[in-house]
């Protein structure tokens, strides 16, 4: 999508601090981190949100979560724990209309929803 900031990052039009990339998935450090570790993991295919997933996207979503697993192990947050969040829609705080997952870690979190 032409005006999507995440699509521009995928296409190399906007630089990012990449932590992972393969043919289907890109992960990079959030520019406005909410935790000591705050990584955004996105499918390279433009999908607006979870609500817009289609049956043909099942394999892609699996690849996103496999990438999250690899990232967690590579950066060493797999042992102490981490949180994965995807905001869906304006009321949930989704500001970029491209499916993305926040990987948050680096300090103990409360049990309440962020």
VEXLUM-133791 format. One line per field, with one value per residue (C-alpha): residue number from 1; residue in one letter; x, y, z. Coordinates in nm, 2 decimals, always signed. Example, Ala and Ser with C-alpha at 12.3 -4.5 7.8 and 13.67 -1.06 7.14 Angstrom:
residues 2
seq: c(1/2)
type: c(a/s)
X: c(+1.23/+1.37)
Y: c(-0.45/-0.11)
Z: c(+0.78/+0.71)
end
This chain:
residues 114
seq: c(1/2/3/4/5/6/7/8/9/10/11/12/13/14/15/16/17/18/19/20/21/22/23/24/25/26/27/28/29/30/31/32/33/34/35/36/37/38/39/40/41/42/43/44/45/46/47/48/49/50/51/52/53/54/55/56/57/58/59/60/61/62/63/64/65/66/67/68/69/70/71/72/73/74/75/76/77/78/79/80/81/82/83/84/85/86/87/88/89/90/91/92/93/94/95/96/97/98/99/100/101/102/103/104/105/106/107/108/109/110/111/112/113/114)
type: c(x/x/x/x/x/x/x/x/x/x/x/x/x/x/x/x/x/x/x/x/x/x/x/x/x/x/x/x/x/x/x/x/x/x/x/x/x/x/x/x/x/x/x/x/x/x/x/x/x/x/x/x/x/x/x/x/x/x/x/x/x/x/x/x/x/x/x/x/x/x/x/x/x/x/x/x/x/x/x/x/x/x/x/x/x/x/x/x/x/x/x/x/x/x/x/x/x/x/x/x/x/x/x/x/x/x/x/x/x/x/x/x/x/x)
X: c(+0.00/+0.15/+0.09/+0.16/+0.47/+0.54/+0.51/+0.77/+1.00/+0.95/+1.04/+1.35/+1.21/+1.23/+1.52/+1.47/+1.68/+1.61/+1.65/+1.51/+1.41/+1.32/+1.11/+0.78/+0.85/+1.04/+1.11/+1.26/+1.31/+1.02/+1.12/+0.92/+0.98/+0.75/+0.98/+1.35/+1.29/+1.02/+1.03/+0.77/+0.71/+0.52/+0.43/+0.57/+0.23/+0.01/-0.28/-0.45/-0.53/-0.63/-0.98/-0.86/-0.69/-0.81/-0.79/-0.50/-0.30/-0.29/+0.06/+0.19/+0.07/+0.24/+0.56/+0.52/+0.50/+0.79/+0.99/+0.88/+1.01/+1.34/+1.38/+1.29/+1.56/+1.82/+1.79/+1.76/+1.42/+1.29/+1.39/+1.26/+0.95/+0.80/+0.46/+0.32/+0.04/-0.15/-0.38/-0.68/-0.86/-0.86/-1.03/-0.76/-0.48/-0.38/-0.21/-0.05/-0.30/-0.07/-0.08/+0.20/+0.29/+0.47/+0.72/+0.78/+1.04/+1.32/+1.15/+0.88/+0.53/+0.22/-0.06/-0.30/-0.35/-0.12)
Y: c(+0.00/+0.33/+0.54/+0.27/+0.35/-0.02/-0.10/+0.18/+0.02/-0.32/-0.16/+0.01/+0.36/+0.43/+0.30/+0.08/-0.09/-0.45/-0.74/-1.01/-1.05/-1.33/-1.36/-1.31/-1.13/-0.82/-0.72/-0.40/-0.19/+0.04/+0.41/+0.49/+0.19/+0.13/-0.13/-0.19/-0.44/-0.33/-0.49/-0.47/-0.79/-0.75/-0.96/-0.81/-0.85/-0.56/-0.67/-0.40/-0.58/-0.92/-0.86/-0.85/-1.19/-1.44/-1.81/-1.80/-1.59/-1.88/-1.99/-1.64/-1.58/-1.90/-1.77/-1.44/-1.64/-1.86/-1.54/-1.41/-1.74/-1.70/-1.34/-1.41/-1.68/-1.47/-1.17/-1.38/-1.30/-1.65/-1.75/-1.45/-1.39/-1.15/-1.02/-1.02/-0.77/-0.68/-0.38/-0.42/-0.10/+0.26/+0.20/-0.06/+0.19/+0.07/+0.37/+0.20/+0.02/-0.27/-0.59/-0.59/-0.75/-0.58/-0.80/-0.64/-0.75/-0.64/-0.58/-0.75/-0.66/-0.64/-0.89/-0.62/-0.55/-0.28)
Z: c(+0.00/-0.11/+0.20/+0.46/+0.67/+0.73/+0.36/+0.30/+0.56/+0.39/+0.05/+0.19/+0.14/+0.51/+0.72/+1.03/+1.29/+1.17/+1.41/+1.18/+0.81/+0.59/+0.27/+0.45/+0.78/+0.90/+1.26/+1.38/+1.69/+1.78/+1.75/+2.06/+2.29/+2.58/+2.74/+2.74/+2.46/+2.21/+1.87/+1.60/+1.39/+1.06/+0.76/+0.45/+0.28/+0.36/+0.58/+0.77/+1.10/+1.24/+1.13/+0.77/+0.78/+0.52/+0.52/+0.27/+0.53/+0.79/+0.68/+0.68/+1.04/+1.14/+0.99/+1.19/+1.51/+1.42/+1.36/+1.71/+1.86/+1.69/+1.78/+2.15/+2.16/+1.97/+2.20/+2.51/+2.64/+2.60/+2.96/+3.16/+2.95/+2.70/+2.59/+2.23/+2.16/+1.84/+1.86/+1.63/+1.54/+1.65/+1.99/+2.07/+1.99/+1.64/+1.49/+1.18/+0.96/+0.89/+1.09/+1.34/+1.67/+1.96/+2.13/+2.48/+2.74/+2.95/+3.29/+3.50/+3.38/+3.59/+3.53/+3.42/+3.05/+2.91)
end
